Amino acid sequence: MNVTRFDEAPEYFPANHFLMRCVRLQGQEAGPAESLWLGVSTLAPGERRALRNRSDRPAQLLLAMPFARPASR
């Protein structure tokens, strides 16, 4: 198993993700993975998205994203 410490996780910058910090824990630049990558997005207080953080503290979301499958022929 590949271990990525949260404070050492590589940051990535998806389009239209403002006032957020996004890091990868597994897969992509964080290390090997076979079927999906794991990441954590931290939203700044008051940031409005489909989820809204109404508190005065950051909210963290765990992402489990499958790798794109090759197109079938």
PyMOL Python script that loads the backbone (N, CA, C, O; Angstrom):
from pymol import cmd

cmd.read_pdbstr("""\
ATOM      1  N   MET A   1       0.840  -1.178   0.000  1.00  0.00           N
ATOM      2  CA  MET A   1       0.000   0.000   0.000  1.00  0.00           C
ATOM      3  C   MET A   1       0.887   1.245   0.000  1.00  0.00           C
ATOM      4  O   MET A   1       1.908   1.298   0.686  1.00  0.00           O
ATOM      5  N   ASN A   2       0.481   2.230  -0.774  1.00  0.00           N
ATOM      6  CA  ASN A   2       1.172   3.515  -0.819  1.00  0.00           C
ATOM      7  C   ASN A   2       0.605   4.416   0.276  1.00  0.00           C
ATOM      8  O   ASN A   2      -0.610   4.581   0.379  1.00  0.00           O
ATOM      9  N   VAL A   3       1.478   4.996   1.090  1.00  0.00           N
ATOM     10  CA  VAL A   3       1.038   5.895   2.167  1.00  0.00           C
ATOM     11  C   VAL A   3       1.402   7.324   1.790  1.00  0.00           C
ATOM     12  O   VAL A   3       2.558   7.627   1.494  1.00  0.00           O
ATOM     13  N   THR A   4       0.401   8.197   1.805  1.00  0.00           N
ATOM     14  CA  THR A   4       0.618   9.625   1.586  1.00  0.00           C
ATOM     15  C   THR A   4       0.132  10.360   2.827  1.00  0.00           C
ATOM     16  O   THR A   4      -1.057  10.333   3.142  1.00  0.00           O
ATOM     17  N   ARG A   5       1.025  10.999   3.515  1.00  0.00           N
ATOM     18  CA  ARG A   5       0.651  11.775   4.696  1.00  0.00           C
ATOM     19  C   ARG A   5      -0.128  13.011   4.253  1.00  0.00           C
ATOM     20  O   ARG A   5       0.212  13.646   3.255  1.00  0.00           O
ATOM     21  N   PHE A   6      -1.166  13.340   4.998  1.00  0.00           N
ATOM     22  CA  PHE A   6      -2.033  14.456   4.608  1.00  0.00           C
ATOM     23  C   PHE A   6      -1.247  15.746   4.420  1.00  0.00           C
ATOM     24  O   PHE A   6      -1.475  16.465   3.447  1.00  0.00           O
ATOM     25  N   ASP A   7      -0.332  16.053   5.325  1.00  0.00           N
ATOM     26  CA  ASP A   7       0.428  17.312   5.213  1.00  0.00           C
ATOM     27  C   ASP A   7       1.478  17.269   4.103  1.00  0.00           C
ATOM     28  O   ASP A   7       2.105  18.290   3.817  1.00  0.00           O
ATOM     29  N   GLU A   8       1.684  16.106   3.468  1.00  0.00           N
ATOM     30  CA  GLU A   8       2.619  15.977   2.353  1.00  0.00           C
ATOM     31  C   GLU A   8       1.905  15.667   1.038  1.00  0.00           C
ATOM     32  O   GLU A   8       2.560  15.467   0.015  1.00  0.00           O
ATOM     33  N   ALA A   9       0.578  15.624   1.052  1.00  0.00           N
ATOM     34  CA  ALA A   9      -0.194  15.268  -0.141  1.00  0.00           C
ATOM     35  C   ALA A   9      -0.017  16.325  -1.221  1.00  0.00           C
ATOM     36  O   ALA A   9      -0.045  17.520  -0.924  1.00  0.00           O
ATOM     37  N   PRO A  10       0.167  15.900  -2.481  1.00  0.00           N
ATOM     38  CA  PRO A  10       0.329  16.873  -3.555  1.00  0.00           C
ATOM     39  C   PRO A  10      -0.975  17.618  -3.842  1.00  0.00           C
ATOM     40  O   PRO A  10      -2.053  17.026  -3.906  1.00  0.00           O
ATOM     41  N   GLU A  11      -0.844  18.910  -4.009  1.00  0.00           N
ATOM     42  CA  GLU A  11      -1.989  19.767  -4.314  1.00  0.00           C
ATOM     43  C   GLU A  11      -2.304  19.663  -5.805  1.00  0.00           C
ATOM     44  O   GLU A  11      -1.401  19.481  -6.622  1.00  0.00           O
ATOM     45  N   TYR A  12      -3.565  19.776  -6.153  1.00  0.00           N
ATOM     46  CA  TYR A  12      -3.952  19.871  -7.557  1.00  0.00           C
ATOM     47  C   TYR A  12      -4.978  20.985  -7.686  1.00  0.00           C
ATOM     48  O   TYR A  12      -5.586  21.396  -6.698  1.00  0.00           O
ATOM     49  N   PHE A  13      -5.170  21.472  -8.905  1.00  0.00           N
ATOM     50  CA  PHE A  13      -5.933  22.688  -9.121  1.00  0.00           C
ATOM     51  C   PHE A  13      -7.011  22.474 -10.187  1.00  0.00           C
ATOM     52  O   PHE A  13      -6.802  22.831 -11.346  1.00  0.00           O
ATOM     53  N   PRO A  14      -8.162  21.898  -9.813  1.00  0.00           N
ATOM     54  CA  PRO A  14      -9.228  21.689 -10.787  1.00  0.00           C
ATOM     55  C   PRO A  14      -9.868  23.019 -11.195  1.00  0.00           C
ATOM     56  O   PRO A  14      -9.903  23.976 -10.421  1.00  0.00           O
ATOM     57  N   ALA A  15     -10.364  23.049 -12.412  1.00  0.00           N
ATOM     58  CA  ALA A  15     -11.006  24.264 -12.938  1.00  0.00           C
ATOM     59  C   ALA A  15     -12.216  24.644 -12.089  1.00  0.00           C
ATOM     60  O   ALA A  15     -12.949  23.779 -11.610  1.00  0.00           O
ATOM     61  N   ASN A  16     -12.412  25.930 -11.911  1.00  0.00           N
ATOM     62  CA  ASN A  16     -13.589  26.493 -11.220  1.00  0.00           C
ATOM     63  C   ASN A  16     -13.724  26.069  -9.763  1.00  0.00           C
ATOM     64  O   ASN A  16     -14.834  26.042  -9.231  1.00  0.00           O
ATOM     65  N   HIS A  17     -12.640  25.746  -9.125  1.00  0.00           N
ATOM     66  CA  HIS A  17     -12.647  25.423  -7.695  1.00  0.00           C
ATOM     67  C   HIS A  17     -11.917  26.552  -6.966  1.00  0.00           C
ATOM     68  O   HIS A  17     -10.713  26.478  -6.724  1.00  0.00           O
ATOM     69  N   PHE A  18     -12.668  27.588  -6.624  1.00  0.00           N
ATOM     70  CA  PHE A  18     -12.090  28.769  -5.996  1.00  0.00           C
ATOM     71  C   PHE A  18     -12.203  28.656  -4.485  1.00  0.00           C
ATOM     72  O   PHE A  18     -13.077  27.948  -3.986  1.00  0.00           O
ATOM     73  N   LEU A  19     -11.344  29.333  -3.753  1.00  0.00           N
ATOM     74  CA  LEU A  19     -11.359  29.350  -2.291  1.00  0.00           C
ATOM     75  C   LEU A  19     -11.339  27.950  -1.694  1.00  0.00           C
ATOM     76  O   LEU A  19     -11.947  27.699  -0.653  1.00  0.00           O
ATOM     77  N   MET A  20     -10.633  27.038  -2.362  1.00  0.00           N
ATOM     78  CA  MET A  20     -10.524  25.658  -1.905  1.00  0.00           C
ATOM     79  C   MET A  20      -9.073  25.210  -1.992  1.00  0.00           C
ATOM     80  O   MET A  20      -8.280  25.763  -2.755  1.00  0.00           O
ATOM     81  N   ARG A  21      -8.745  24.212  -1.207  1.00  0.00           N
ATOM     82  CA  ARG A  21      -7.449  23.538  -1.330  1.00  0.00           C
ATOM     83  C   ARG A  21      -7.750  22.085  -1.618  1.00  0.00           C
ATOM     84  O   ARG A  21      -8.453  21.430  -0.848  1.00  0.00           O
ATOM     85  N   CYS A  22      -7.226  21.573  -2.717  1.00  0.00           N
ATOM     86  CA  CYS A  22      -7.478  20.200  -3.133  1.00  0.00           C
ATOM     87  C   CYS A  22      -6.162  19.429  -3.136  1.00  0.00           C
ATOM     88  O   CYS A  22      -5.179  19.874  -3.728  1.00  0.00           O
ATOM     89  N   VAL A  23      -6.145  18.272  -2.475  1.00  0.00           N
ATOM     90  CA  VAL A  23      -4.956  17.425  -2.433  1.00  0.00           C
ATOM     91  C   VAL A  23      -5.344  15.997  -2.792  1.00  0.00           C
ATOM     92  O   VAL A  23      -6.492  15.588  -2.614  1.00  0.00           O
ATOM     93  N   ARG A  24      -4.366  15.240  -3.304  1.00  0.00           N
ATOM     94  CA  ARG A  24      -4.582  13.827  -3.625  1.00  0.00           C
ATOM     95  C   ARG A  24      -3.827  12.962  -2.630  1.00  0.00           C
ATOM     96  O   ARG A  24      -2.673  13.229  -2.294  1.00  0.00           O
ATOM     97  N   LEU A  25      -4.501  11.927  -2.169  1.00  0.00           N
ATOM     98  CA  LEU A  25      -3.905  10.986  -1.216  1.00  0.00           C
ATOM     99  C   LEU A  25      -3.445   9.692  -1.880  1.00  0.00           C
ATOM    100  O   LEU A  25      -2.470   9.082  -1.441  1.00  0.00           O
ATOM    101  N   GLN A  26      -4.131   9.276  -2.923  1.00  0.00           N
ATOM    102  CA  GLN A  26      -3.790   8.064  -3.674  1.00  0.00           C
ATOM    103  C   GLN A  26      -4.059   8.314  -5.143  1.00  0.00           C
ATOM    104  O   GLN A  26      -4.978   9.057  -5.489  1.00  0.00           O
ATOM    105  N   GLY A  27      -3.271   7.706  -6.008  1.00  0.00           N
ATOM    106  CA  GLY A  27      -3.460   7.820  -7.447  1.00  0.00           C
ATOM    107  C   GLY A  27      -2.908   9.118  -7.997  1.00  0.00           C
ATOM    108  O   GLY A  27      -2.547  10.034  -7.257  1.00  0.00           O
ATOM    109  N   GLN A  28      -2.853   9.170  -9.337  1.00  0.00           N
ATOM    110  CA  GLN A  28      -2.307  10.333 -10.047  1.00  0.00           C
ATOM    111  C   GLN A  28      -0.916  10.663  -9.500  1.00  0.00           C
ATOM    112  O   GLN A  28      -0.088   9.762  -9.364  1.00  0.00           O
ATOM    113  N   GLU A  29      -0.642  11.917  -9.187  1.00  0.00           N
ATOM    114  CA  GLU A  29       0.694  12.312  -8.705  1.00  0.00           C
ATOM    115  C   GLU A  29       0.965  11.885  -7.263  1.00  0.00           C
ATOM    116  O   GLU A  29       2.091  12.038  -6.789  1.00  0.00           O
ATOM    117  N   ALA A  30      -0.036  11.353  -6.550  1.00  0.00           N
ATOM    118  CA  ALA A  30       0.150  10.917  -5.160  1.00  0.00           C
ATOM    119  C   ALA A  30       0.714   9.505  -5.062  1.00  0.00           C
ATOM    120  O   ALA A  30       1.164   9.094  -3.992  1.00  0.00           O
ATOM    121  N   GLY A  31       0.696   8.764  -6.150  1.00  0.00           N
ATOM    122  CA  GLY A  31       1.245   7.412  -6.125  1.00  0.00           C
ATOM    123  C   GLY A  31       0.351   6.423  -6.847  1.00  0.00           C
ATOM    124  O   GLY A  31      -0.680   6.792  -7.409  1.00  0.00           O
ATOM    125  N   PRO A  32       0.755   5.171  -6.824  1.00  0.00           N
ATOM    126  CA  PRO A  32       0.039   4.163  -7.611  1.00  0.00           C
ATOM    127  C   PRO A  32      -1.370   3.880  -7.102  1.00  0.00           C
ATOM    128  O   PRO A  32      -1.645   3.945  -5.904  1.00  0.00           O
ATOM    129  N   ALA A  33      -2.252   3.565  -8.046  1.00  0.00           N
ATOM    130  CA  ALA A  33      -3.621   3.135  -7.754  1.00  0.00           C
ATOM    131  C   ALA A  33      -4.137   2.446  -9.009  1.00  0.00           C
ATOM    132  O   ALA A  33      -3.743   2.802 -10.120  1.00  0.00           O
ATOM    133  N   GLU A  34      -5.011   1.468  -8.841  1.00  0.00           N
ATOM    134  CA  GLU A  34      -5.487   0.696  -9.988  1.00  0.00           C
ATOM    135  C   GLU A  34      -6.826   1.165 -10.549  1.00  0.00           C
ATOM    136  O   GLU A  34      -7.005   1.192 -11.767  1.00  0.00           O
ATOM    137  N   SER A  35      -7.762   1.530  -9.691  1.00  0.00           N
ATOM    138  CA  SER A  35      -9.096   1.799 -10.214  1.00  0.00           C
ATOM    139  C   SER A  35      -9.654   3.183  -9.872  1.00  0.00           C
ATOM    140  O   SER A  35     -10.593   3.646 -10.519  1.00  0.00           O
ATOM    141  N   LEU A  36      -9.084   3.845  -8.863  1.00  0.00           N
ATOM    142  CA  LEU A  36      -9.602   5.159  -8.499  1.00  0.00           C
ATOM    143  C   LEU A  36      -8.524   5.973  -7.809  1.00  0.00           C
ATOM    144  O   LEU A  36      -7.500   5.444  -7.377  1.00  0.00           O
ATOM    145  N   TRP A  37      -8.778   7.286  -7.714  1.00  0.00           N
ATOM    146  CA  TRP A  37      -7.886   8.144  -6.927  1.00  0.00           C
ATOM    147  C   TRP A  37      -8.673   8.726  -5.779  1.00  0.00           C
ATOM    148  O   TRP A  37      -9.884   8.924  -5.870  1.00  0.00           O
ATOM    149  N   LEU A  38      -7.963   9.001  -4.686  1.00  0.00           N
ATOM    150  CA  LEU A  38      -8.572   9.580  -3.488  1.00  0.00           C
ATOM    151  C   LEU A  38      -8.011  10.969  -3.261  1.00  0.00           C
ATOM    152  O   LEU A  38      -6.812  11.201  -3.417  1.00  0.00           O
ATOM    153  N   GLY A  39      -8.876  11.878  -2.897  1.00  0.00           N
ATOM    154  CA  GLY A  39      -8.449  13.237  -2.606  1.00  0.00           C
ATOM    155  C   GLY A  39      -9.280  13.843  -1.502  1.00  0.00           C
ATOM    156  O   GLY A  39     -10.303  13.290  -1.098  1.00  0.00           O
ATOM    157  N   VAL A  40      -8.831  14.985  -1.019  1.00  0.00           N
ATOM    158  CA  VAL A  40      -9.565  15.741  -0.008  1.00  0.00           C
ATOM    159  C   VAL A  40      -9.636  17.186  -0.479  1.00  0.00           C
ATOM    160  O   VAL A  40      -8.627  17.788  -0.845  1.00  0.00           O
ATOM    161  N   SER A  41     -10.846  17.731  -0.463  1.00  0.00           N
ATOM    162  CA  SER A  41     -11.048  19.145  -0.770  1.00  0.00           C
ATOM    163  C   SER A  41     -11.417  19.866   0.520  1.00  0.00           C
ATOM    164  O   SER A  41     -12.328  19.444   1.233  1.00  0.00           O
ATOM    165  N   THR A  42     -10.711  20.952   0.820  1.00  0.00           N
ATOM    166  CA  THR A  42     -11.003  21.763   1.992  1.00  0.00           C
ATOM    167  C   THR A  42     -11.617  23.069   1.504  1.00  0.00           C
ATOM    168  O   THR A  42     -10.988  23.812   0.751  1.00  0.00           O
ATOM    169  N   LEU A  43     -12.854  23.351   1.936  1.00  0.00           N
ATOM    170  CA  LEU A  43     -13.570  24.564   1.536  1.00  0.00           C
ATOM    171  C   LEU A  43     -13.345  25.644   2.577  1.00  0.00           C
ATOM    172  O   LEU A  43     -13.438  25.388   3.778  1.00  0.00           O
ATOM    173  N   ALA A  44     -13.045  26.876   2.106  1.00  0.00           N
ATOM    174  CA  ALA A  44     -12.923  28.029   2.989  1.00  0.00           C
ATOM    175  C   ALA A  44     -14.279  28.366   3.569  1.00  0.00           C
ATOM    176  O   ALA A  44     -15.288  28.182   2.888  1.00  0.00           O
ATOM    177  N   PRO A  45     -14.351  28.873   4.852  1.00  0.00           N
ATOM    178  CA  PRO A  45     -15.641  29.243   5.445  1.00  0.00           C
ATOM    179  C   PRO A  45     -16.420  30.201   4.541  1.00  0.00           C
ATOM    180  O   PRO A  45     -15.865  31.155   3.996  1.00  0.00           O
ATOM    181  N   GLY A  46     -17.718  29.922   4.395  1.00  0.00           N
ATOM    182  CA  GLY A  46     -18.581  30.780   3.597  1.00  0.00           C
ATOM    183  C   GLY A  46     -18.571  30.479   2.108  1.00  0.00           C
ATOM    184  O   GLY A  46     -19.359  31.062   1.364  1.00  0.00           O
ATOM    185  N   GLU A  47     -17.694  29.577   1.648  1.00  0.00           N
ATOM    186  CA  GLU A  47     -17.642  29.235   0.222  1.00  0.00           C
ATOM    187  C   GLU A  47     -18.948  28.588  -0.198  1.00  0.00           C
ATOM    188  O   GLU A  47     -19.429  27.669   0.465  1.00  0.00           O
ATOM    189  N   ARG A  48     -19.527  29.063  -1.299  1.00  0.00           N
ATOM    190  CA  ARG A  48     -20.791  28.529  -1.805  1.00  0.00           C
ATOM    191  C   ARG A  48     -20.516  27.584  -2.965  1.00  0.00           C
ATOM    192  O   ARG A  48     -19.860  27.955  -3.939  1.00  0.00           O
ATOM    193  N   ARG A  49     -21.013  26.382  -2.854  1.00  0.00           N
ATOM    194  CA  ARG A  49     -20.956  25.376  -3.914  1.00  0.00           C
ATOM    195  C   ARG A  49     -22.274  24.618  -3.853  1.00  0.00           C
ATOM    196  O   ARG A  49     -23.230  25.101  -3.245  1.00  0.00           O
ATOM    197  N   ALA A  50     -22.347  23.450  -4.464  1.00  0.00           N
ATOM    198  CA  ALA A  50     -23.550  22.635  -4.314  1.00  0.00           C
ATOM    199  C   ALA A  50     -23.737  22.299  -2.843  1.00  0.00           C
ATOM    200  O   ALA A  50     -24.862  22.142  -2.369  1.00  0.00           O
ATOM    201  N   LEU A  51     -22.638  22.192  -2.135  1.00  0.00           N
ATOM    202  CA  LEU A  51     -22.640  22.112  -0.675  1.00  0.00           C
ATOM    203  C   LEU A  51     -22.226  23.482  -0.169  1.00  0.00           C
ATOM    204  O   LEU A  51     -21.335  24.107  -0.744  1.00  0.00           O
ATOM    205  N   ARG A  52     -22.839  23.948   0.869  1.00  0.00           N
ATOM    206  CA  ARG A  52     -22.465  25.255   1.403  1.00  0.00           C
ATOM    207  C   ARG A  52     -22.004  25.096   2.838  1.00  0.00           C
ATOM    208  O   ARG A  52     -22.699  24.508   3.667  1.00  0.00           O
ATOM    209  N   ASN A  53     -20.843  25.618   3.117  1.00  0.00           N
ATOM    210  CA  ASN A  53     -20.292  25.597   4.463  1.00  0.00           C
ATOM    211  C   ASN A  53     -20.759  26.858   5.182  1.00  0.00           C
ATOM    212  O   ASN A  53     -20.236  27.944   4.932  1.00  0.00           O
ATOM    213  N   ARG A  54     -21.728  26.723   6.062  1.00  0.00           N
ATOM    214  CA  ARG A  54     -22.272  27.883   6.782  1.00  0.00           C
ATOM    215  C   ARG A  54     -21.592  28.117   8.120  1.00  0.00           C
ATOM    216  O   ARG A  54     -21.971  29.024   8.860  1.00  0.00           O
ATOM    217  N   SER A  55     -20.605  27.317   8.431  1.00  0.00           N
ATOM    218  CA  SER A  55     -19.918  27.479   9.707  1.00  0.00           C
ATOM    219  C   SER A  55     -18.768  28.466   9.564  1.00  0.00           C
ATOM    220  O   SER A  55     -18.527  29.008   8.485  1.00  0.00           O
ATOM    221  N   ASP A  56     -18.066  28.689  10.663  1.00  0.00           N
ATOM    222  CA  ASP A  56     -16.878  29.540  10.627  1.00  0.00           C
ATOM    223  C   ASP A  56     -15.609  28.690  10.595  1.00  0.00           C
ATOM    224  O   ASP A  56     -14.510  29.200  10.811  1.00  0.00           O
ATOM    225  N   ARG A  57     -15.767  27.397  10.324  1.00  0.00           N
ATOM    226  CA  ARG A  57     -14.633  26.473  10.263  1.00  0.00           C
ATOM    227  C   ARG A  57     -14.565  25.837   8.875  1.00  0.00           C
ATOM    228  O   ARG A  57     -15.593  25.706   8.212  1.00  0.00           O
ATOM    229  N   PRO A  58     -13.363  25.438   8.421  1.00  0.00           N
ATOM    230  CA  PRO A  58     -13.256  24.759   7.126  1.00  0.00           C
ATOM    231  C   PRO A  58     -14.006  23.424   7.142  1.00  0.00           C
ATOM    232  O   PRO A  58     -14.091  22.763   8.177  1.00  0.00           O
ATOM    233  N   ALA A  59     -14.537  23.043   6.006  1.00  0.00           N
ATOM    234  CA  ALA A  59     -15.164  21.734   5.817  1.00  0.00           C
ATOM    235  C   ALA A  59     -14.262  20.916   4.903  1.00  0.00           C
ATOM    236  O   ALA A  59     -13.701  21.453   3.947  1.00  0.00           O
ATOM    237  N   GLN A  60     -14.116  19.636   5.182  1.00  0.00           N
ATOM    238  CA  GLN A  60     -13.302  18.771   4.343  1.00  0.00           C
ATOM    239  C   GLN A  60     -14.171  17.686   3.739  1.00  0.00           C
ATOM    240  O   GLN A  60     -14.999  17.085   4.423  1.00  0.00           O
ATOM    241  N   LEU A  61     -13.975  17.437   2.446  1.00  0.00           N
ATOM    242  CA  LEU A  61     -14.713  16.430   1.709  1.00  0.00           C
ATOM    243  C   LEU A  61     -13.739  15.384   1.201  1.00  0.00           C
ATOM    244  O   LEU A  61     -12.725  15.728   0.595  1.00  0.00           O
ATOM    245  N   LEU A  62     -14.029  14.119   1.437  1.00  0.00           N
ATOM    246  CA  LEU A  62     -13.224  13.021   0.911  1.00  0.00           C
ATOM    247  C   LEU A  62     -13.780  12.642  -0.451  1.00  0.00           C
ATOM    248  O   LEU A  62     -14.979  12.396  -0.584  1.00  0.00           O
ATOM    249  N   LEU A  63     -12.929  12.592  -1.457  1.00  0.00           N
ATOM    250  CA  LEU A  63     -13.329  12.256  -2.818  1.00  0.00           C
ATOM    251  C   LEU A  63     -12.780  10.890  -3.188  1.00  0.00           C
ATOM    252  O   LEU A  63     -11.605  10.612  -2.946  1.00  0.00           O
ATOM    253  N   ALA A  64     -13.594  10.048  -3.761  1.00  0.00           N
ATOM    254  CA  ALA A  64     -13.171   8.775  -4.332  1.00  0.00           C
ATOM    255  C   ALA A  64     -13.616   8.802  -5.787  1.00  0.00           C
ATOM    256  O   ALA A  64     -14.802   8.653  -6.079  1.00  0.00           O
ATOM    257  N   MET A  65     -12.676   8.989  -6.692  1.00  0.00           N
ATOM    258  CA  MET A  65     -12.989   9.201  -8.103  1.00  0.00           C
ATOM    259  C   MET A  65     -12.418   8.070  -8.950  1.00  0.00           C
ATOM    260  O   MET A  65     -11.207   7.851  -8.951  1.00  0.00           O
ATOM    261  N   PRO A  66     -13.283   7.340  -9.679  1.00  0.00           N
ATOM    262  CA  PRO A  66     -12.773   6.260 -10.549  1.00  0.00           C
ATOM    263  C   PRO A  66     -12.001   6.849 -11.712  1.00  0.00           C
ATOM    264  O   PRO A  66     -12.299   7.945 -12.186  1.00  0.00           O
ATOM    265  N   PHE A  67     -10.999   6.097 -12.166  1.00  0.00           N
ATOM    266  CA  PHE A  67     -10.286   6.489 -13.375  1.00  0.00           C
ATOM    267  C   PHE A  67     -11.221   6.319 -14.562  1.00  0.00           C
ATOM    268  O   PHE A  67     -12.069   5.426 -14.567  1.00  0.00           O
ATOM    269  N   ALA A  68     -11.073   7.158 -15.550  1.00  0.00           N
ATOM    270  CA  ALA A  68     -11.897   7.049 -16.767  1.00  0.00           C
ATOM    271  C   ALA A  68     -11.594   5.723 -17.457  1.00  0.00           C
ATOM    272  O   ALA A  68     -10.435   5.327 -17.578  1.00  0.00           O
ATOM    273  N   ARG A  69     -12.637   5.047 -17.902  1.00  0.00           N
ATOM    274  CA  ARG A  69     -12.466   3.802 -18.644  1.00  0.00           C
ATOM    275  C   ARG A  69     -12.199   4.139 -20.107  1.00  0.00           C
ATOM    276  O   ARG A  69     -12.724   5.123 -20.628  1.00  0.00           O
ATOM    277  N   PRO A  70     -11.376   3.313 -20.770  1.00  0.00           N
ATOM    278  CA  PRO A  70     -11.176   3.539 -22.203  1.00  0.00           C
ATOM    279  C   PRO A  70     -12.503   3.358 -22.940  1.00  0.00           C
ATOM    280  O   PRO A  70     -13.330   2.538 -22.539  1.00  0.00           O
ATOM    281  N   ALA A  71     -12.704   4.107 -23.998  1.00  0.00           N
ATOM    282  CA  ALA A  71     -13.937   4.006 -24.782  1.00  0.00           C
ATOM    283  C   ALA A  71     -14.047   2.625 -25.409  1.00  0.00           C
ATOM    284  O   ALA A  71     -13.057   2.079 -25.895  1.00  0.00           O
ATOM    285  N   SER A  72     -15.247   2.061 -25.398  1.00  0.00           N
ATOM    286  CA  SER A  72     -15.494   0.767 -26.044  1.00  0.00           C
ATOM    287  C   SER A  72     -15.556   0.938 -27.544  1.00  0.00           C
ATOM    288  O   SER A  72     -15.960   1.984 -28.052  1.00  0.00           O
ATOM    289  N   ARG A  73     -15.151  -0.097 -28.241  1.00  0.00           N
ATOM    290  CA  ARG A  73     -15.197  -0.044 -29.718  1.00  0.00           C
ATOM    291  C   ARG A  73     -16.313  -0.888 -30.235  1.00  0.00           C
ATOM    292  O   ARG A  73     -16.514  -0.972 -31.446  1.00  0.00           O
TER     293      ARG A  73
END
""", "prot")
cmd.dss("prot")
cmd.show_as("cartoon", "prot")
cmd.util.cbc("prot")
cmd.orient("prot")
